[in-house]
Amino acid sequence: MQQVGRQSKGILAFLLSPTVFWLFLFFLAPLIVVLVVSFGKRSLTGVVEYTFSLDNYIRVVSEPIYLRILWKSVWLAIVNTVLCLLVGYPFAFYIARQTPSRQRLLLFLVMVPFWTNFLVRTYALIFIVRDTGIINNALIGMGIIDEPLVIMFTQTGVMLGMLYGYLPFAVLPLYASIEQLDFNYVQAAQDLGANMVKVFTRIILPLTMPGVVAASIITFIPTLGAYVTPDLMGGGSTFLIGNLLQQQFMTVRDWPFGSAMGIILMVMVLSLIHISEP
């Protein structure tokens, strides 16, 4: 029996070895490189000098401008996550209550945006909401407004772009959770005299909370590191942590400072995920 157990463990280790190898190569190894670089410093020529120093981390937490950028990024990510939940939950609930064939069609429509590059979708949204875009032209043509709505290059435009871009990330996990809900509980609560508010707050929402948590995490993480939407739709008015990282690596070429900022951002995300776990 012991020999069989050792053989089983050996087979399991053999089967898992490719996964462990690729996980180390594409996830752990780059993370180690970023961590090592974060303790270095940038030379005058833009080359990384590998000297152990905490100056980059001290610079992040001591200079107010970077703390403001970090706080603004976290705040906008939280707001966008809440908006995605508020918009996505009713939509996911509607999909879950349809017939199987209609569910497949609606889920197909939700996943269609994933087939298009995020940058292309952002430019499509810009074409719709810009001063001479479809929305403003339609509202002016109907006489509802006299001047175009200023959406582009504002924080409102950034929020609209993030909601548009990351809403499918919230709808899918919410649908998966709601679709597994036993609606017999809902009918039983209604038979006992509970109104719709009590049914939702005491039955539906608690039973679908795993989907809400999953949707929040999946939406919050990419929103926190977003840089395409703030750059294109916010212009210079909205500068977030993703734009700062892109600037440090691609323009300033201060890789050590950018790496330190990335490590701090990763620690924040992991901490928030740990706190949100039930």
C-alpha positions as CSV (number, residue, x, y, z in Angstrom):
1,M,0.0,0.0,0.0
2,Q,2.8,2.4,0.8
3,Q,4.4,1.7,-2.5
4,V,1.2,2.3,-4.4
5,G,0.8,5.6,-2.5
6,R,4.3,6.7,-3.4
7,Q,3.6,5.8,-7.0
8,S,0.4,7.8,-7.0
9,K,2.2,10.8,-5.5
10,G,4.9,10.4,-8.2
11,I,2.3,10.3,-11.0
12,L,0.5,13.3,-9.5
13,A,3.8,15.3,-9.3
14,F,4.6,14.4,-12.9
15,L,1.2,15.5,-14.1
16,L,1.4,18.8,-12.2
17,S,5.0,19.6,-13.2
18,P,4.2,21.3,-16.5
19,T,1.6,23.5,-14.7
20,V,4.1,24.4,-12.0
21,F,6.8,25.2,-14.6
22,W,4.6,27.5,-16.7
23,L,3.3,29.2,-13.6
24,F,6.8,29.9,-12.4
25,L,8.0,31.0,-15.9
26,F,5.1,33.4,-16.7
27,F,3.9,34.5,-13.3
28,L,6.4,34.1,-10.5
29,A,9.6,34.8,-12.4
30,P,8.4,38.2,-13.8
31,L,7.1,39.1,-10.4
32,I,10.5,38.4,-8.9
33,V,12.2,40.5,-11.6
34,V,9.9,43.4,-10.9
35,L,10.5,43.1,-7.1
36,V,14.3,43.1,-7.6
37,V,14.2,46.0,-10.0
38,S,12.0,48.0,-7.5
39,F,14.9,48.1,-5.0
40,G,17.3,49.5,-7.7
41,K,17.7,53.0,-9.0
42,R,17.7,54.7,-12.4
43,S,21.0,55.9,-13.7
44,L,21.4,59.2,-15.7
45,T,21.3,57.2,-18.9
46,G,18.0,55.4,-17.9
47,V,19.7,52.1,-17.1
48,V,18.7,50.2,-14.0
49,E,21.4,50.0,-11.3
50,Y,20.8,47.0,-9.1
51,T,21.5,48.4,-5.6
52,F,19.3,47.5,-2.7
53,S,17.5,50.6,-1.6
54,L,14.0,51.6,-0.2
55,D,14.1,55.0,-1.8
56,N,11.5,54.2,-4.4
57,Y,9.0,52.9,-1.9
58,I,9.7,55.9,0.4
59,R,9.1,58.2,-2.5
60,V,5.7,56.7,-3.3
61,V,4.4,57.0,0.2
62,S,6.0,60.3,1.1
63,E,5.2,62.5,-1.9
64,P,1.6,63.9,-1.8
65,I,1.2,63.9,-5.6
66,Y,1.6,60.1,-5.8
67,L,-0.7,59.5,-2.8
68,R,-3.3,61.7,-4.5
69,I,-3.1,59.7,-7.7
70,L,-3.3,56.4,-5.8
71,W,-6.3,57.5,-3.8
72,K,-8.1,58.9,-6.9
73,S,-7.4,55.6,-8.7
74,V,-8.8,53.6,-5.8
75,W,-11.8,55.9,-5.5
76,L,-12.7,55.7,-9.2
77,A,-12.3,52.0,-9.2
78,I,-14.7,51.6,-6.2
79,V,-17.2,53.9,-7.9
80,N,-17.0,52.0,-11.2
81,T,-17.4,48.7,-9.4
82,V,-20.5,49.9,-7.6
83,L,-21.9,51.2,-10.9
84,C,-21.2,48.0,-12.7
85,L,-23.0,46.1,-9.9
86,L,-26.0,48.4,-10.0
87,V,-26.3,48.1,-13.7
88,G,-25.2,44.5,-14.1
89,Y,-27.3,42.9,-11.4
90,P,-30.7,43.7,-12.9
91,F,-29.4,42.7,-16.3
92,A,-28.0,39.4,-15.1
93,F,-31.2,38.8,-13.2
94,Y,-33.2,39.4,-16.3
95,I,-31.1,37.0,-18.3
96,A,-31.3,34.3,-15.6
97,R,-35.2,34.4,-15.8
98,Q,-35.4,33.9,-19.5
99,T,-35.8,30.6,-21.5
100,P,-32.6,28.7,-22.2
101,S,-32.5,29.7,-25.9
102,R,-33.0,33.4,-25.0
103,Q,-30.4,33.1,-22.3
104,R,-27.8,31.9,-24.8
105,L,-28.7,34.8,-27.1
106,L,-28.3,37.4,-24.4
107,L,-25.1,35.9,-23.0
108,F,-23.7,35.9,-26.6
109,L,-24.5,39.6,-26.8
110,V,-22.7,40.2,-23.5
111,M,-19.6,38.4,-24.7
112,V,-19.5,40.0,-28.1
113,P,-17.4,43.0,-26.8
114,F,-14.7,40.5,-25.7
115,W,-14.2,39.7,-29.4
116,T,-13.1,43.3,-30.1
117,N,-9.9,45.0,-29.0
118,F,-10.5,47.2,-25.9
119,L,-8.8,50.1,-27.7
120,V,-11.1,49.8,-30.6
121,R,-14.2,49.7,-28.3
122,T,-13.0,52.9,-26.6
123,Y,-12.6,54.7,-29.8
124,A,-16.1,53.6,-30.8
125,L,-17.4,55.1,-27.6
126,I,-15.6,58.3,-28.2
127,F,-17.2,58.5,-31.6
128,I,-20.6,58.2,-29.9
129,V,-20.2,60.7,-27.0
130,R,-17.9,63.4,-28.5
131,D,-19.1,66.9,-29.1
132,T,-20.0,66.0,-32.7
133,G,-21.0,62.4,-31.9
134,I,-24.2,60.5,-32.4
135,I,-25.7,61.4,-29.0
136,N,-25.1,65.1,-29.2
137,N,-26.2,65.3,-32.8
138,A,-29.4,63.4,-32.0
139,L,-30.2,65.6,-28.9
140,I,-29.6,68.8,-30.8
141,G,-31.6,67.6,-33.8
142,M,-34.6,66.8,-31.5
143,G,-34.3,70.2,-29.9
144,I,-33.6,68.8,-26.4
145,I,-30.4,70.7,-26.0
146,D,-28.9,73.8,-27.7
147,E,-25.2,73.1,-27.1
148,P,-23.3,69.8,-27.1
149,L,-23.0,68.0,-23.8
150,V,-19.4,68.1,-22.6
151,I,-18.5,64.5,-21.9
152,M,-15.1,64.0,-23.4
153,F,-12.0,64.9,-21.4
154,T,-13.9,65.0,-18.1
155,Q,-14.1,62.6,-15.1
156,T,-17.6,61.8,-16.2
157,G,-16.3,60.7,-19.5
158,V,-13.8,58.5,-17.8
159,M,-16.4,56.9,-15.6
160,L,-18.7,56.3,-18.6
161,G,-15.8,54.7,-20.5
162,M,-14.9,52.4,-17.6
163,L,-18.6,51.4,-17.1
164,Y,-18.9,50.6,-20.7
165,G,-15.6,48.7,-20.8
166,Y,-15.9,46.6,-17.6
167,L,-19.7,46.0,-17.3
168,P,-19.5,42.5,-19.0
169,F,-17.0,41.5,-16.3
170,A,-19.7,42.1,-13.7
171,V,-22.6,40.6,-15.6
172,L,-21.2,37.1,-16.2
173,P,-20.4,36.1,-12.6
174,L,-23.6,37.7,-11.4
175,Y,-25.6,35.7,-13.9
176,A,-23.8,32.5,-12.9
177,S,-24.7,33.0,-9.3
178,I,-28.3,34.1,-10.0
179,E,-28.9,31.3,-12.4
180,Q,-28.2,28.7,-9.6
181,L,-30.6,30.4,-7.2
182,D,-33.6,28.2,-6.2
183,F,-36.5,30.5,-6.8
184,N,-38.7,28.3,-4.7
185,Y,-37.4,30.3,-1.7
186,V,-38.6,33.5,-3.4
187,Q,-42.1,32.0,-4.0
188,A,-42.2,30.8,-0.4
189,A,-41.3,34.2,1.0
190,Q,-43.9,35.8,-1.2
191,D,-46.5,33.3,0.0
192,L,-45.7,34.2,3.6
193,G,-46.4,37.9,2.8
194,A,-42.9,39.3,2.2
195,N,-42.8,42.3,-0.2
196,M,-40.3,42.5,-3.0
197,V,-37.8,44.6,-0.9
198,K,-37.7,42.0,1.8
199,V,-37.5,39.2,-0.7
200,F,-34.5,40.8,-2.4
201,T,-32.6,41.8,0.8
202,R,-33.3,38.7,2.8
203,I,-33.4,35.9,0.1
204,I,-32.1,36.9,-3.3
205,L,-29.1,39.1,-2.3
206,P,-27.7,36.8,0.4
207,L,-27.9,33.7,-1.7
208,T,-26.3,35.4,-4.7
209,M,-23.6,37.2,-2.6
210,P,-20.8,34.9,-3.9
211,G,-21.5,36.3,-7.4
212,V,-21.5,39.8,-6.1
213,V,-18.1,39.4,-4.5
214,A,-16.7,37.7,-7.6
215,A,-18.1,40.5,-9.8
216,S,-16.7,43.1,-7.5
217,I,-13.2,41.6,-7.6
218,I,-13.1,41.0,-11.3
219,T,-14.3,44.5,-12.0
220,F,-12.2,46.4,-9.4
221,I,-8.8,44.9,-10.3
222,P,-8.7,45.9,-14.0
223,T,-10.4,49.3,-13.3
224,L,-7.7,50.1,-10.7
225,G,-4.9,49.6,-13.3
226,A,-6.8,51.1,-16.3
227,Y,-4.8,53.6,-18.4
228,V,-6.3,53.4,-21.9
229,T,-9.7,54.9,-20.9
230,P,-8.4,57.7,-18.7
231,D,-5.8,58.6,-21.3
232,L,-8.2,58.7,-24.3
233,M,-11.4,59.9,-22.6
234,G,-9.9,61.9,-19.8
235,G,-7.1,63.6,-21.5
236,G,-5.0,65.5,-19.0
237,S,-7.9,65.9,-16.6
238,T,-7.8,62.4,-15.2
239,F,-4.4,60.9,-14.4
240,L,-4.6,57.6,-12.6
241,I,-2.1,55.0,-11.3
242,G,-2.2,53.1,-14.6
243,N,-1.2,56.2,-16.5
244,L,1.6,56.8,-14.0
245,L,3.0,53.3,-14.4
246,Q,2.8,53.7,-18.2
247,Q,4.6,57.0,-18.0
248,Q,7.4,55.6,-15.7
249,F,8.1,52.6,-17.9
250,M,7.6,54.0,-21.4
251,T,8.4,57.8,-21.2
252,V,10.5,58.6,-18.1
253,R,12.1,55.1,-18.2
254,D,12.4,55.1,-14.4
255,W,11.8,51.3,-14.1
256,P,12.8,51.0,-10.5
257,F,10.2,53.6,-9.4
258,G,7.5,52.1,-11.7
259,S,8.3,48.7,-10.3
260,A,7.9,49.9,-6.7
261,M,4.6,51.5,-7.6
262,G,3.5,48.3,-9.2
263,I,4.4,46.2,-6.2
264,I,2.5,48.6,-3.9
265,L,-0.5,48.4,-6.2
266,M,-0.4,44.6,-6.2
267,V,-0.1,44.4,-2.4
268,M,-3.1,46.7,-2.1
269,V,-5.2,44.6,-4.5
270,L,-4.3,41.4,-2.7
271,S,-5.1,43.0,0.7
272,L,-8.5,44.1,-0.6
273,I,-9.3,40.7,-2.0
274,H,-8.4,39.1,1.3
275,I,-10.6,41.5,3.2
276,S,-13.5,40.9,0.8
277,E,-13.3,37.1,1.2
278,P,-16.2,35.7,3.4
